[in-house]
């Protein structure tokens, strides 16, 4: 029974993702991952020059742990949205509502599905590409295979940690905050000591890999036991929202130049009604908290000559704004708009306005924390400018190429490649300029301002092109 449910969930995962992205693009995505592994291995010697070997291993494992947290946040905190949008398709996770099977069992299999899916879809192609790249690298194939085997538990640990936080959230938001804080504290202790069991296994085969997997998946085991069927808190009466709509619409009149205020107000109330804001905060807070921790760790823990200042982290925080926009596209099925004089561009424009108006304080909060930890409050205004420019640039381009299906469309290899080519080069340029800030502050300041101006002009272009690209798209 468990194997059958696991197989059906894997089929469901493929069906959901390929239903938004083109099937060809979806199945070509592993080839893109394989290419990344190939070129990463070929360029390894240049990438890690002058960096201590153990620090390289620690950075790799930390990156894959971060990857697990990121994918886990998307999987476990968006699961109830999938049920809301695709409920008429009867997702496998809804079986406990009609069949004699426990919710704990289904969610345990769901976690296994996530681990298996990403292992097949990303880790196997990445490993094949990396092993192929060893033909042009100093790394032996068997050593690379062993490295990848040690990195997979790090990804699993991140996925399991997010599963535990999501399970605690289904019981109480306070429990989830407490559990998340404890796990970050434990992670800080391990990284501060520079000790991870995966690294020890990779270097000297101790401790056993089975024990490492047991520790990595322990949060998932706890989560499976304590998870309960999710019930949103009782919502206010419909009449309350009807009364509130007039006030919300009046507050959204400012958006009339860029969007339809009535749609912006409706989306604003949907955000409140569906309680998406809490999930957005969690999914955004986890990776950004990791960024804050990385900033502290690099400043205090590693003797690296490269200085990642507050402006550099502003680039990173701006990029993660894409996550917030993707959440705005998961509130409800947009099909009901089909009976109204509303087009897809109207809805995209409204959600972009909502992104700018409602979510700005979340990245601002984290930028303040990073500046405070780095003792660089003087750079905070410039970092906020860079963060805002990168954020609206990336989000506007994301909206242009993905429309209302951000998460699944990025599995299309052609769309992802375009997204990569448009978003990464300016981010790399800004990162390089930020690290050269101490060399000639005046010239670098002008260069940063010029790049931000270019990004803002490109944002305006993307925003206008949304009307052309999605005008003939049907809602639903």
C-alpha positions in Angstrom: 0.0 0.0 0.0 2.8 2.4 0.9 4.6 1.8 -2.3 1.5 2.3 -4.3 0.7 5.6 -2.6 4.3 6.7 -3.1 4.1 5.9 -6.8 0.8 7.7 -7.3 2.2 10.8 -5.5 5.2 10.8 -7.8 2.9 10.5 -10.8 0.8 13.4 -9.4 3.9 15.6 -8.9 4.9 15.1 -12.5 1.3 15.7 -13.7 0.9 18.9 -11.7 4.2 20.4 -12.8 4.0 19.4 -16.5 0.4 20.6 -16.7 1.7 24.2 -16.3 5.1 24.0 -18.0 5.4 22.3 -21.4 6.1 18.6 -21.1 9.2 19.0 -23.3 10.5 21.8 -21.1 9.7 19.9 -17.9 11.6 16.8 -19.0 14.5 18.8 -20.3 15.1 20.4 -16.9 17.3 17.5 -15.6 19.6 18.1 -18.6 20.0 21.7 -17.4 20.9 20.4 -14.0 23.4 17.9 -15.5 25.0 20.8 -17.4 25.4 22.7 -14.2 27.1 19.7 -12.5 29.4 19.3 -15.6 30.6 22.9 -15.7 30.7 23.2 -11.9 33.1 20.3 -11.8 35.2 21.5 -14.7 35.6 25.0 -13.1 36.1 23.6 -9.5 39.8 24.3 -9.5 39.3 28.0 -10.3 36.2 28.4 -8.0 37.9 27.1 -4.8 41.4 28.5 -5.3 42.9 29.7 -2.0 39.9 28.5 0.0 40.7 25.8 2.7 39.4 22.4 1.6 37.3 21.8 4.7 35.7 25.2 4.3 34.7 24.3 0.7 33.1 21.1 2.0 31.3 23.0 4.7 30.0 25.5 2.2 28.8 22.8 -0.2 26.8 21.0 2.6 25.4 24.3 3.9 24.2 25.1 0.3 22.4 21.8 -0.1 20.9 22.2 3.4 19.6 25.5 2.2 18.3 23.9 -1.0 16.4 21.4 1.2 14.9 24.2 3.3 13.9 26.1 0.2 12.2 23.2 -1.6 10.6 22.0 1.6 9.0 25.4 2.2 7.5 25.4 -1.2 6.3 21.8 -0.8 4.8 21.7 2.7 3.5 25.2 3.1 1.8 25.2 -0.4 0.2 21.8 -0.1 -3.1 23.2 1.2 -3.1 25.7 -1.7 -2.8 22.8 -4.2 -5.8 21.1 -2.5 -7.8 24.4 -2.8 -6.9 25.0 -6.4 -7.0 21.4 -7.7 -9.4 20.0 -5.2 -11.7 18.7 -8.0 -8.9 16.5 -9.1 -8.8 14.8 -5.7 -5.1 15.0 -4.7 -3.7 11.9 -3.0 -3.0 13.9 0.2 -6.8 14.3 0.6 -7.4 10.5 0.9 -7.8 10.5 4.7 -11.0 12.6 4.2 -12.7 9.7 2.4 -10.6 6.5 3.1 -9.7 4.6 6.2 -6.1 5.8 6.2 -4.4 8.1 8.8 -3.3 11.6 7.9 0.1 10.9 9.6 0.7 8.0 7.2 -0.2 10.0 4.1 2.0 12.9 5.1 4.9 10.6 5.9 4.6 9.1 2.4 4.3 12.7 1.1 7.7 13.6 2.6 9.2 10.4 1.2 7.8 11.5 -2.2 9.5 14.9 -2.0 12.8 13.3 -1.1 12.6 10.7 -3.9 11.3 13.2 -6.5 14.2 15.7 -6.0 16.7 12.9 -5.7 15.6 11.6 -9.1 14.9 15.0 -10.7 18.0 16.9 -9.6 20.5 14.8 -7.7 20.9 12.0 -10.2 21.4 14.4 -13.2 23.7 16.6 -11.1 25.7 13.6 -10.1 25.9 12.3 -13.7 27.1 15.7 -14.9 29.6 16.0 -12.1 31.1 12.6 -12.8 31.3 13.4 -16.5 33.1 16.6 -15.6 35.8 14.8 -13.7 37.3 13.9 -17.1 38.5 17.5 -17.2 39.0 18.0 -13.5 41.4 17.1 -10.7 38.6 15.2 -8.9 38.5 11.4 -9.3 35.1 10.0 -10.3 34.8 7.8 -7.3 35.6 10.7 -5.0 33.0 12.8 -6.7 30.4 10.0 -6.3 31.2 9.8 -2.6 30.9 13.6 -2.3 27.4 13.6 -3.8 26.4 10.7 -1.5 27.4 12.9 1.4 25.5 15.9 0.1 22.2 14.2 -0.3 21.7 13.7 3.5 22.3 17.5 3.9 19.5 18.2 1.5 17.3 15.6 3.3 18.0 17.3 6.6 16.8 20.6 5.2 13.7 19.0 3.8 13.0 17.2 7.1 13.5 20.4 9.1 10.9 22.3 7.0 8.5 19.3 7.3 8.8 19.5 11.1 8.2 23.3 11.1 5.2 22.9 8.8 3.8 20.2 11.1 4.2 22.4 14.1 2.6 25.2 12.2 -0.5 23.1 11.6 -0.9 22.9 15.4 0.2 26.4 16.4 2.2 29.2 14.9 4.0 29.7 18.3 5.1 26.0 18.3 6.5 26.5 14.7 8.4 29.6 15.7 9.8 27.8 18.8 10.8 24.7 16.8 12.4 26.7 14.0 14.4 28.8 16.5 15.7 25.6 18.2 16.7 24.1 14.9 18.5 27.2 13.8 20.3 27.3 17.2 21.5 23.7 16.7 22.6 24.5 13.2 24.5 27.5 14.4 26.3 25.4 17.0 27.3 22.8 14.4 28.5 25.3 11.9 30.2 27.4 14.5 32.2 24.4 15.4 32.7 23.5 11.7 31.7 19.9 12.4 29.2 18.0 10.3 28.9 14.2 10.4 28.6 14.1 6.5 32.0 15.8 6.2 33.6 13.2 8.6 32.0 10.4 6.6 33.3 11.8 3.3 36.8 12.2 4.7 37.4 9.1 6.8 34.2 7.0 6.5 33.0 7.7 10.1 30.3 7.7 11.3 28.3 5.2 9.3 26.2 6.7 6.5 23.1 4.9 7.8 23.5 6.8 11.2 23.9 10.1 9.3 20.7 9.5 7.4 18.9 8.6 10.7 19.9 11.9 12.3 19.1 13.9 9.1 15.6 12.4 8.9 14.8 12.5 12.6 12.9 15.8 12.3 10.7 14.2 9.6 10.0 11.2 11.8 8.9 13.5 14.6 6.8 15.5 12.2 5.0 12.4 10.9 4.0 11.5 14.5 2.8 15.0 15.6 1.3 16.2 12.3 -2.5 16.7 12.5 -5.1 17.4 9.9 -4.9 21.1 9.0 -7.8 23.2 9.8 -7.6 27.0 9.2 -8.8 29.2 12.0 -12.4 30.3 11.7 -12.7 33.2 9.3 -14.8 36.3 9.9 -18.2 36.4 8.4 -18.6 37.2 4.7 -20.5 40.4 5.6 -17.3 41.7 7.3 -15.4 41.4 4.1 -18.2 43.1 2.1 -18.0 46.0 4.5 -14.2 46.0 4.4 -14.0 46.0 0.6 -15.1 49.6 0.3 -12.4 50.8 2.7 -9.8 48.6 1.0 -10.8 49.9 -2.5 -10.4 53.5 -1.3 -6.9 52.7 0.0 -6.0 51.1 -3.4 -6.9 54.2 -5.5 -3.2 55.0 -5.7 -2.7 52.0 -8.0 -5.1 53.3 -10.8 -2.1 54.4 -12.9 -0.7 50.8 -13.1 -3.6 48.4 -12.4 -7.3 48.2 -11.8 -7.9 49.3 -8.2 -11.0 47.1 -7.8 -8.9 44.0 -8.6 -6.0 45.1 -6.4 -8.5 45.5 -3.5 -10.1 42.1 -4.2 -6.6 40.5 -4.2 -5.7 42.3 -1.0 -8.8 40.9 0.8 -8.1 37.4 -0.7 -4.6 37.6 0.9 -6.2 38.3 4.2 -9.0 35.8 3.8 -6.8 32.9 2.8 -4.2 33.7 5.5 -1.6 33.5 2.8 0.5 36.2 4.5 1.6 33.9 7.3 2.7 31.3 4.9 4.5 33.9 2.8 6.3 35.2 5.8 7.4 31.6 6.8 8.5 30.7 3.3 10.4 33.9 2.8 11.8 34.1 6.4 13.4 30.7 6.3 15.8 31.4 3.4 16.4 35.0 4.5 17.1 33.8 8.1 19.6 31.5 6.5 21.1 34.4 4.7 21.4 36.4 8.0 23.1 33.3 9.5 25.4 32.9 6.6 26.4 36.6 6.9 27.2 36.1 10.6 29.0 32.8 9.9 31.2 34.3 7.2 32.0 37.4 9.3 32.8 35.5 12.4 33.5 31.9 11.5 35.6 31.8 8.3 38.9 33.6 7.7 38.0 34.5 4.1 39.5 37.6 2.4 36.3 38.2 0.4 34.0 40.6 2.2 30.2 40.2 1.6 28.9 43.5 2.8 25.3 44.7 3.3 24.9 45.7 -0.4 25.8 42.2 -1.5 23.1 40.8 0.7 20.7 43.4 -0.6 21.2 41.8 -4.1 20.4 38.3 -2.6 17.3 39.5 -0.6 16.0 41.3 -3.7 16.2 38.1 -5.7 14.2 36.1 -3.2 11.3 38.5 -3.8 10.3 36.1 -6.5 9.1 33.7 -3.8 6.6 36.3 -2.5 5.2 36.9 -6.0 4.8 33.1 -6.5 2.8 32.9 -3.3 0.4 35.5 -4.5 -0.4 33.2 -7.4 -1.4 30.4 -5.1 -4.2 32.1 -3.1 -7.1 30.8 -5.2 -8.0 29.4 -8.5 -8.3 32.4 -10.9 -11.0 30.7 -13.0 -13.8 32.5 -11.3 -12.5 35.8 -12.9 -13.5 34.3 -16.3 -17.1 35.5 -15.8 -16.0 39.0 -15.2 -14.6 41.7 -17.6 -11.1 40.9 -16.4 -8.2 39.7 -18.4 -5.0 37.9 -17.3 -2.8 41.0 -17.6 -5.2 42.8 -15.2 -4.7 40.1 -12.6 -0.9 40.0 -13.1 -0.7 43.8 -12.8 -2.9 43.7 -9.6 -0.7 41.1 -8.0 2.5 43.0 -8.9 1.0 46.1 -7.2 0.0 43.9 -4.2 3.6 42.6 -4.1 5.0 46.2 -3.9 2.4 47.5 -1.4 2.1 44.6 1.1 5.4 42.7 1.1 8.0 45.5 1.2 8.4 45.4 5.0 9.6 41.7 5.1 12.8 42.2 3.1 13.3 45.6 4.8 13.3 43.9 8.1 15.9 41.4 7.1 18.1 44.1 5.5 18.0 45.9 8.8 19.1 42.8 10.6 21.9 42.1 8.2 23.2 45.7 8.5 23.0 45.6 12.2 24.9 42.3 12.5 27.5 43.5 10.0 27.8 46.8 11.8 27.2 48.6 8.4 24.1 50.8 9.1 25.7 53.5 7.0 25.4 51.3 3.9 21.7 50.4 4.7 20.1 53.1 2.5 22.2 52.1 -0.6 21.6 48.4 0.2 17.8 49.1 0.3 18.0 50.8 -3.1 19.9 47.9 -4.6 17.5 45.4 -3.0 14.4 47.2 -4.3 15.8 47.6 -7.8 16.8 43.9 -8.0 13.5 42.8 -6.5 11.1 44.6 -8.8 13.3 43.8 -11.8 13.4 40.1 -11.2 9.7 39.9 -10.1 8.5 42.0 -13.1 10.4 39.8 -15.5 9.1 36.7 -13.7 5.6 37.9 -14.1 6.2 38.6 -17.8 7.5 35.2 -18.7 5.5 33.0 -16.2 2.2 34.9 -15.8 0.0 33.3 -13.1 1.9 30.0 -12.9 5.3 31.0 -11.5 6.5 27.9 -9.7 5.6 25.3 -12.3 6.6 27.4 -15.3 10.2 27.6 -14.1 10.4 23.8 -14.5 10.2 24.5 -18.2 13.9 24.5 -19.2 13.4 27.1 -21.9 11.7 29.5 -19.5 14.2 28.8 -16.7 17.1 29.4 -19.1 15.7 32.8 -20.1 15.0 33.6 -16.4 18.6 32.7 -15.6 20.2 34.7 -18.4 18.1 37.8 -17.6 18.4 37.7 -13.8 21.8 36.4 -13.0 24.2 38.7 -15.0 23.0 42.0 -13.4 23.1 40.3 -10.0 26.7 39.2 -10.5 27.6 42.7 -11.7 26.1 44.2 -8.6 27.7 41.7 -6.4 31.2 42.4 -7.9 30.6 46.2 -7.5 29.5 45.7 -3.9 32.7 43.8 -3.0 34.8 46.5 -4.7 33.1 49.3 -2.7 36.0 49.9 -0.4 38.5 50.5 -3.2 36.8 53.7 -4.7 33.6 54.5 -2.9 32.6 57.4 -5.2 33.0 55.6 -8.5 31.5 52.4 -7.2 28.5 54.4 -5.9 27.9 55.9 -9.3 28.2 52.5 -11.0 25.8 50.9 -8.6 23.3 53.8 -9.1 23.6 53.5 -12.9 23.0 49.7 -12.8 20.0 50.2 -10.6 18.6 52.8 -13.0 19.0 50.4 -15.9 17.2 47.7 -13.9 14.3 50.1 -13.2 14.0 51.1 -16.9 14.0 47.4 -17.8 11.3 46.8 -15.2 9.1 49.4 -16.9 9.6 47.6 -20.2 8.7 44.2 -18.7 5.6 45.6 -17.1 4.3 47.1 -20.3 5.1 43.8 -22.2 2.8 41.8 -19.9 -0.2 43.2 -21.7 1.1 42.0 -25.0 2.2 38.5 -23.9 -0.9 37.5 -21.8 -3.7 39.4 -23.5 -5.0 36.3 -25.3 -4.5 34.0 -22.3 -7.7 32.6 -20.7 -8.3 32.7 -17.0 -8.8 29.3 -15.4 
